[in-house]
Amino acid sequence: MGKILVVLTNQTQYGYQPEATGLWLGEATEFVKVVQDAGFTVDYI
């Protein structure tokens, strides 16, 4: 099937924006599990 690129960062926020960025590892792994079960391959950067 297709391939999905998952972009992860260790930045807590970007520039001067007050909003936090990123996600918990558990959120990323849940997403990857769902898309792999759907037949996609996953790459990370």
N, C-alpha and C positions, 0 to 999 in steps of 0.2 A: 504494500500500500504506500502511503506517503511517509514523509519524515518531518518531524517537528524539532525546531531549535528552541531550547529553553535557555533564556539569558538570566543568569543569577548575578547578584552584586552584593558587596559587603558594605556599601555606602548606607549610612543611616538617613541622609537627606541629600538633595541635590542643590548646590549653590546656596542661595539665600532663601529658598522656599522653606516655610516653616513646617510643611507636612512631611511626615516620615515616609520612607520608601522601603521597598523590599517586602519579603514575606518570610514566614516561619518555614523551616525545613520540612515540617510535616505537611504544610500546604503544598509545597512543590512536589513531594513524593506522592501525595494523593492524586494530584493532577497527572503525573507521569504514569502512575498505575492505571488510571482510567484510559489514557490515550494508548498505552501499550496493549491493554486488553482489547481495545478497538482495532488493533492491527498496525498501529503506527510505530515507527522506530524513533528514538529520541537521541538528540545530540545536545551537549551542554557547552556554553561558553560563559 
